[in-house]
Amino acid sequence: MREMMERAGNSHLLTVLSYKNTGHLIEPPFTPFVRASSFRTVTNPPLTMMVLWGGELVAHSLAQEDAWRKTLVFLRENLYGGMKPGALFSNL
């Protein structure tokens, strides 16, 4: 992703977050910490696949909180121009 953005001259638009000792899937905070999931395919015959997400409980939880906070800031800045979302309708 980084190389593609650099080639396109858009590296300034990319933010990469990396959290040590976290798993592959960072969900919103306060969701259950799950190290593995099983999925059933739609093939015939169906197969069950196990996916290992990894990570350590405390590091993963802290990453969830930090990533969520940064996601909300990004959305507020890019969807509402930095203002509080409710301010758009305060004069109605």
Residue pairs with C-beta under 8 A, 6 or more apart in sequence:
1 14
1 16
2 11
2 14
2 16
5 11
5 13
5 14
15 70
15 74
17 66
17 67
17 70
19 26
19 59
19 60
19 62
19 63
19 66
19 67
20 59
21 55
21 56
21 59
21 60
22 54
22 55
22 56
22 59
22 60
22 63
23 35
23 53
23 54
23 55
23 60
24 53
24 54
24 55
25 53
26 60
26 63
26 64
26 67
27 64
28 64
28 68
29 61
29 64
29 65
29 68
30 64
31 64
33 55
33 57
33 60
33 61
34 53
35 52
35 53
35 54
35 55
36 50
36 51
36 52
36 53
37 50
37 51
37 53
38 48
38 49
38 50
38 51
39 48
39 49
39 51
40 46
40 47
40 48
40 49
41 47
41 48
41 49
76 82
76 83
76 84
76 85
79 85
80 87
80 88
